[in-house]
């Protein structure tokens, strides 16, 4: 009996032998196909690894280029920074041990009062403080009565009156410190073309703050050999350029303090620097006082929060709810 399966014709007596031959042929085909497939997989993996190596090389090149560019930019920034710094003939201010430098240290209010006296008797002849009023002195360096007396000691331009004329009157607490010159042109004309800056925010406007003011006021000296300063200017190594239009203003015993403190040049420079620091930052003491209160408040809140987290919320967070069906 013969029967056909696919393209192979089998007969019953030889069915086992032919089936075995077909099985051997199929295994051979599978082996060949398996090897070819494995070869293609290996080839694909090799190509993939090659691509990864190329990507790694490209990434290294990009990172190297970025490093070179970043280093060049940093070098340029450093060079520009050095180019605008003080030269050999200009000095940087040093940091002095001010009593108000502490985290919770307040300004020396006795020094503020003495500094006001220095400004009033020496600095006010050329420099204005148009953003400071006499009322700002109350509770800081003067009592209300003392501040009123200080205000009444100056004449303030006011008007017009009923006849349309300007007039002068004694100052009040609401008045600001008077300007020594009627306008900027008059100030330049009286100071060889130099405009004396307003001192209301001078410590915030100058790098170094009160350290710069103290160094500038005490840093006058003769110019070094080879340096000439034209007439009308004075040499001060702490001033940009070295030549400043303001002459030395503070000398020993140039004035007398109301509290009897010896009025040395360094003492006056220190006191007026503290006064100008207060003028630029009148909230200095209040800011530090508020910071202390905030630290105390947040410490209490942190303690309460930790207690709730550790002893209340942790119990709820770690609890296990199990459902037990009724029996």
Residue, then its C-alpha position, 0 to 999 in steps of 0.5 A: x500500500x502506498x500513500x503520499x505525504x508532501x513530496x515523499x511517497x512512502x510504502x508501508x514496509x519501508x515506512x520506518x527507514x524513510x521516516x528516520x532518513x527524513x528526521x536526520x535530514x531535518x536535523x541537519x537543516x535545523x543545524x545549518x539554519x541555527x548556525x547561520x542565525x547565530x552568525x547573523x546575531x553575532x554580526x549584529x551584536x558586533x555592529x552594535x558594539x562598534x556603534x557604541x564605541x563610536x558613540x563613546x569616542x564622539x562623546x569623549x571628543x564633545x566633553x573634551x571640547x566643552x572642557x577646553x571652551x569652559x577652561x578658556x572662558x574661566x581664564x578669560x573671566x579671571x583675566x578680566x577680573x584681575x584687570x579691573x582690580x587694584x594695581x600696585x599703587x592701589x590698595x584693597x581695604x582690609x576687614x576690620x573687627x567691627x562690633x556689629x559684624x556678629x550674627x546677632x550683634x547690633x550697631x554701637x549706638x554711642x558710636x552712631x551718635x558720635x558719628x553724627x557729630x563728625x558728619x555735622x561738624x566736618x562732612x556736612x560742609x561738602x556732602x549731603x544726606x538727602x535721604x535721612x530726616x531728623x526724625x530718623x535719629x529718634x530712638x537711635x542716637x538721640x531722644x525726641x527732644x534732642x532731635x528737635x533741637x538738632x532740627x531747629x539748629x538748621x534753616x530750611x528753605x520753604x515757601x512761597x509765602x502769601x506774597x510769593x516769596x521763598x523764606x527760611x524757617x527753623x527745621x522740624x523733625x520731618x525735614x531732611x538733612x540740608x544740602x550744603x549746595x543749592x544744586x550740583x553745578x554749584x557743588x562742582x564749582x566749589x570743588x574744582x569740578x568734582x561732585x561730592x557724593x551723597x552719603x545716605x547710602x555710601x556704604x552700600x554703594x562702595x565695595x567694602x562698605x564701612x571698611x572702605x570708608x574707614x580706610x579712605x579717611x585714614x589712608x592719605x599719604x605722600x605719593x610714592x616715587x615716580x607718581x605725580x598728582x596734579x594740583x588740586x588732587x590728593x594721593x590716597x591709595x584706597x581711592x580708584x586711580x589714587x588721586x582724589x579731589x577731597x583733601x584729608x578732613x580728619x585730624x587729631x582734635x579737629x573737634x570735640x565729642x559731647x561725651x568727652x571721647x578723645x577725638x583722634x583721627x582714627x576714632x572719628x573715622x570709625x564713628x562716622x563709618x558706623x554712622x554711615x553704616x546705620x544711615x544705609x541700613x537703618x533696619x540693621x538691628x531690627x533685621x537681626x532681632x527678627x532673625x533671632x525671633x524666627x530661629x526661636x519660632x522655627x525651632x519650636x515648630x520643628x520640635x512639635x513637627x518631629x514629635x507628631x511625625x515620630x509618635x503620631x503619624x508613624x503609628x498611622x503610617x505603619x499600621x496594618x489593616x486586616x480583613x477577617x470575614x465573618x465565620 
